[in-house]
Amino acid sequence: MKLNENLSCSALPFIHYDRTQGGCEPLSLIKTTTTRGDLVLSDRSHFNMSSRTTRSSTKRPAAEPDSPSTPSSASDLKRRKKANTKPAKPSAKSSSNDDPAPTEALQIVEELGDIFSAPPNTLIIHACNCDGSWGGGIAKAFKDRYPKAYDEYAKHCDLHGHSLLDTAQLIPPVDAKIPGEEGSKGDDKEVPKHFVGCLFTSRHYGRKKDSPARILEATKPAMQDLLKHVEAWNSKAKQEDCIAEVRMCKINSGLFAVPWEKSKAVLERIDISSSDVKVIKIVSPKA
Ligand SMILES: Nc1ncnc2c1ncn2[C@@H]1O[C@H](COP(=O)(O)OP(=O)(O)OC[C@H]2O[C@H](OP(=O)(O)O)[C@H](O)[C@@H]2O)[C@@H](O)[C@H]1O
């Protein structure tokens, strides 16, 4: 693929980006980042596993408490586990009432439509539990549409368990094509190049989900963590691989049972003066 170094991510909507520090990495490598902002390169084959693990919606055993919180690749996870390092975790003590007014606030724009009919290079965000379950609500739709992204999420939960609360996972586009049944290649389904953003706002799902107050408390640091991942990704990605638009559902407002206006108020207190992402589109289905 030919690179155009004259183009920058600043040409893309929603992203203000200085590409002077950008680098060109081989296309065979996937770039992921840690909470500390380290860039981690992994062979793309890791993200394109042909066999999909079947996950049940049953509770998983929590990972060891000293496991790192948000690395985004298996190689990074292993490296960290071996080194027994613990990345800094964003503070969980933020609330919309205590926070100072942001210098530049994250803009939340609401519209009706199909969240998944987004153009390529869109990041689509939803709220997640730390148990490795995308069993209901919009999470089930994510699992059906992005099965390999689900595998990445479930692996992340297996390795880090409840230490993921207050953090986020950025999953690069790994579901370019969902294979059809064996021997019927014509049934392969094309999937746009979408990034998936997981906000870990509750440890458990279902009846064991965290309280609305704790879910709200996790919402801000989780989103801040995701914005850092986006910034790190875009600072290194080629122009055609940059995240160009960010969409989200009304997180926490369904199965997590937190009124949307409360989550929205928390999100609108996030300072984005040093973030690439200025606007998040909230896309809800037409009635
Ligand atoms: N197909 C669809 N297309 C478009 N929009 C859809 C939709 N389905 C629902 N919505 C809307 O999307 C918003 C969020 O509502 P949700 O209930 O999904 O998510 P939430 O953030 O409250 O809770 C997270 C937990 O729900 C999951 O299920 P499990 O726990 O695994 O069972 C996760 O894994 C977490 O644990 C609401 O505005 C819904 O109207």
The ligand as an SDF file (V2000), in Angstrom:
LIG
                    3D

 40 43  0  0  0  0  0  0  0  0999 V2000
  -28.7590   -3.8260   18.9500 N   0  0  0  0  0  0  0  0  0  0  0  0
  -28.6880   -2.5720   19.3730 C   0  0  0  0  0  0  0  0  0  0  0  0
  -28.3880   -1.5860   18.5050 N   0  0  0  0  0  0  0  0  0  0  0  0
  -28.2940   -0.3240   18.9050 C   0  0  0  0  0  0  0  0  0  0  0  0
  -28.4610    0.0740   20.1730 N   0  0  0  0  0  0  0  0  0  0  0  0
  -28.7680   -0.8640   21.0780 C   0  0  0  0  0  0  0  0  0  0  0  0
  -28.8850   -2.2330   20.7410 C   0  0  0  0  0  0  0  0  0  0  0  0
  -29.1510   -2.9210   21.8710 N   0  0  0  0  0  0  0  0  0  0  0  0
  -29.2030   -2.0290   22.8830 C   0  0  0  0  0  0  0  0  0  0  0  0
  -28.9790   -0.7870   22.3890 N   0  0  0  0  0  0  0  0  0  0  0  0
  -28.8800    0.4530   23.1700 C   0  0  0  0  0  0  0  0  0  0  0  0
  -27.5640    0.5290   23.7070 O   0  0  0  0  0  0  0  0  0  0  0  0
  -27.5960    1.3000   24.9090 C   0  0  0  0  0  0  0  0  0  0  0  0
  -26.8420    0.5520   25.9730 C   0  0  0  0  0  0  0  0  0  0  0  0
  -27.6310   -0.4830   26.5160 O   0  0  0  0  0  0  0  0  0  0  0  0
  -27.0930   -1.9560   26.7760 P   0  0  0  0  0  0  0  0  0  0  0  0
  -28.0950   -2.6640   27.5910 O   0  0  0  0  0  0  0  0  0  0  0  0
  -26.7050   -2.6170   25.5120 O   0  0  0  0  0  0  0  0  0  0  0  0
  -25.7110   -1.7190   27.5750 O   0  0  0  0  0  0  0  0  0  0  0  0
  -25.3350   -1.0790   29.0080 P   0  0  0  0  0  0  0  0  0  0  0  0
  -24.2070   -0.1690   28.7070 O   0  0  0  0  0  0  0  0  0  0  0  0
  -26.4790   -0.5580   29.7650 O   0  0  0  0  0  0  0  0  0  0  0  0
  -24.8480   -2.3400   29.8170 O   0  0  0  0  0  0  0  0  0  0  0  0
  -23.6850   -3.0330   29.4580 C   0  0  0  0  0  0  0  0  0  0  0  0
  -23.8270   -4.4790   29.8390 C   0  0  0  0  0  0  0  0  0  0  0  0
  -24.7440   -5.1020   28.9910 O   0  0  0  0  0  0  0  0  0  0  0  0
  -24.1410   -6.1340   28.1910 C   0  0  0  0  0  0  0  0  0  0  0  0
  -24.7110   -7.3220   28.4170 O   0  0  0  0  0  0  0  0  0  0  0  0
  -24.3390   -8.5540   29.3670 P   0  0  0  0  0  0  0  0  0  0  0  0
  -23.9760   -7.9480   30.6770 O   0  0  0  0  0  0  0  0  0  0  0  0
  -23.2090   -9.2170   28.6930 O   0  0  0  0  0  0  0  0  0  0  0  0
  -25.5520   -9.3940   29.4330 O   0  0  0  0  0  0  0  0  0  0  0  0
  -22.6500   -5.8960   28.3370 C   0  0  0  0  0  0  0  0  0  0  0  0
  -21.8720   -7.0390   28.2100 O   0  0  0  0  0  0  0  0  0  0  0  0
  -22.5310   -5.2380   29.6720 C   0  0  0  0  0  0  0  0  0  0  0  0
  -22.3400   -6.1430   30.7150 O   0  0  0  0  0  0  0  0  0  0  0  0
  -29.0620    1.5390   25.2200 C   0  0  0  0  0  0  0  0  0  0  0  0
  -29.3670    2.8710   24.8270 O   0  0  0  0  0  0  0  0  0  0  0  0
  -29.7840    0.5290   24.3780 C   0  0  0  0  0  0  0  0  0  0  0  0
  -31.0680    0.9750   24.0230 O   0  0  0  0  0  0  0  0  0  0  0  0
  1  2  1  0
  2  3  1  0
  2  7  2  0
  3  4  2  0
  4  5  1  0
  5  6  2  0
  6  7  1  0
  6 10  1  0
  7  8  1  0
  8  9  2  0
  9 10  1  0
 10 11  1  0
 11 12  1  0
 11 39  1  0
 12 13  1  0
 13 14  1  0
 13 37  1  0
 14 15  1  0
 15 16  1  0
 16 17  2  0
 16 18  1  0
 16 19  1  0
 19 20  1  0
 20 21  2  0
 20 22  1  0
 20 23  1  0
 23 24  1  0
 24 25  1  0
 25 26  1  0
 25 35  1  0
 26 27  1  0
 27 28  1  0
 27 33  1  0
 28 29  1  0
 29 30  2  0
 29 31  1  0
 29 32  1  0
 33 34  1  0
 33 35  1  0
 35 36  1  0
 37 38  1  0
 37 39  1  0
 39 40  1  0
M  END
$$$$
